[in-house]
């Protein structure tokens, strides 16, 4: 089975880098003020209180067979930090998109709960969050089954003009995710729009 998985991953990663066609997201804006760096047991995040969104986040996946259910766990705000809130995600196309995925940290309830803070949550188009983004998260866990761990870096992109929802949070223009494993790295760039139905590997840029 391990040999089969390695052959399958080799085949997938050999696909042409079609994502290069759509990888140019334009000028990237990062805020000058209101940026805090917070670290917990599962991720490190650079968070903008001005945008009410994360702008960079790092995590490492090692849990692959977690069985802890997320029932009764909801996103929560963090004391002392101005983040987005439930109202920012109501009556629109924006999901509460995990940057560090809940399904990759469900080996313990404590770790799972840490994924459900607004520090780890971005306004992410539902077509992206429930489509290629989710499938790439599954691929990360498949890599862990072979290589033992995967280091992940997520960068949240913002273009001018900024789009702000009525409740005050700023909508990202896109996301870049880099996976590092077995001394190799693969980077993917996603526009924050409806890309449902597209393969996650379409967005690979290296």
N, C-alpha and C positions, 0 to 999 in steps of 0.2 A: 504493500500500500504506500509506503514512504517513497519507493522508487517511482510509482505511478504519479504521486503528487508532484515530485520534482520535475517529471517530464511535462506534466500539465502546466506548471508554473513557467517552465522554460518556453513552452509554446505561447502562452499568453503574453509574456514579456517580449516576445519577438515580433509582436504586431507593429506595423508602421506607426509613427508618432503623429497621427492625424490631428491631435489636439493642438499642434503648432499653428494650425490655420486660425484658431479662435483664441489663442493664448494672449494676444495683446489687449489688455484691459485698459490701456490709456494711462494717464497720469495718476500716480498713487499719492494719496494725501494721508499724512500721519499727524495727529494733533500735537501741539507744542505744550499744552497744559493738561492737567488732570490725569496724568498717566501714573499708574501704580503697578508695581511688580509684586505678585503674591505667589507663594508656593505652599503646596500641601503634600500629602503622602502620595498623590497620584499624578499631579501636573504642576507646571509652573506657567503662570500667565502674566502677560503685560496687558493691563486693562486701562481703557480710556473712560474716565468719568464724564468727559466732555461729549464723547460719542455714545456713551452708555453701551459700549460693545468691547469685547476683547479684540486686541490687535495682533498679538502673538501668543502662541501656546505650545508647550512641549509636553510630551508624555511618552511612556514606554509601555508596550503591550507584552505581558507575559502570561496573563490568564487566558486560557482557551476553552476550558470546560466548566466555567462557572454555572451554577444552578440557582443562584439567588434571584428571586422574582422582584420586580420593581413595584409591585402592588403597594399602595399607601405612601409611595415616595413621590413628592411633587417638587418642582423647581422652587427654590427659595432665594430671597435676597440675602446679602451678606452685610452684617452690621458694620457701619463706618465706611462703606463704599457705595457710591451712587451708581447703580446698575440699571439695566432695563428691568421691566416688571411684567406681570401678566397682561396688563392693559396694552402693552406694545404689540402683542401678538394676537389681539382679538379682532375678529371680523376683517381679516385680510389674508393674503396668500403666504405670509411669513410664518414658518414653523419655528419652534424653539429648537434650533439646530445644535446638538451636542458637538463640541469640538473634540473633546476626549470622550469617545463613545461609551454609553452605559454598558453595552453588551461586551465590552472589552475589560470591564472592571466589576464583573458580577461574581467574583470568587468569594467576596465577603460583603456583607451588607454595609459595613462602614465605608468601603471603597465605592460601592455603588451609590451611596448617598452623596459622596463628594462630587460625583458627576452631575448632580442635580442642583447646582447653584448657578445663578445668573453670570457668575464669572466664567463659566464654561459654556455659555449659551449665546448664539448669534441669531440675528434675524436672517433666516435662510429660506429661500424659495422652496415651497413644498415639493415642486418637481425635481429639485436637486436633492433635497434632504432625503426624500423617500425613494430616490432613484439611484443615480451614479454614486452619490456620496455614501449612501448606505452600502452599496455593493463594494466600494473600495474599503470600507471598514471591515467587511467580511473577508476581503482578500488579505488585509493586515493579519487577521487572526489565522488564516490559512498559512501565511508565512511563518508565524510563530510555531505552528505545529512542526515545521521542518527545521527552523533555525534557532528556536528557543526564545527569541525576543525580537521586537522591532521597535526602533526609536522613531518617533514621529514629531515633525515640526509643522505647525499650521500657522499661516500668515493670513490675516483678514485684510482685504483690500478695500480702499475707498477712493472713488473718483469724484471729481467736480463735474457738475454741481451735485452737492450732497442731497440725498433723499432722506427726509425725516418723517417718521410716522407721527400721527397726532399726539400720541402719548409722550413723545420726546426723544426716542432712540433713533439713531442713524442707521440706515440700511446699507450694509456692505455691497460693493459692486462685484466682489468675487472673493475667491479663496484659493490659496496655494497650499498644497500639502506635500511634504517630502518624507518618504519612508527610507530609513537606513537599516540595512540588515546584511549580515555576512560580508561586510566591507564594501557594499554597493549601495547606491542611492538612486531613487526614482522620484521624480517630481511631477505633480499634476496641478494644473491650473483650471479652475472652474468659474465660469461666469455665474452670478447669482440670479439666475432666471430659470424658466421652465425648460429643463433639459431631460425631462422624463422620456425614457425609451432609448436614450443614447448609452452606449457601453462606457463604463468608467475609464477604460483604457484609451478611449478616444481623446481624453484630456491630458494624456501624458505628454510632457514637453522635453524630457531628456531620456 
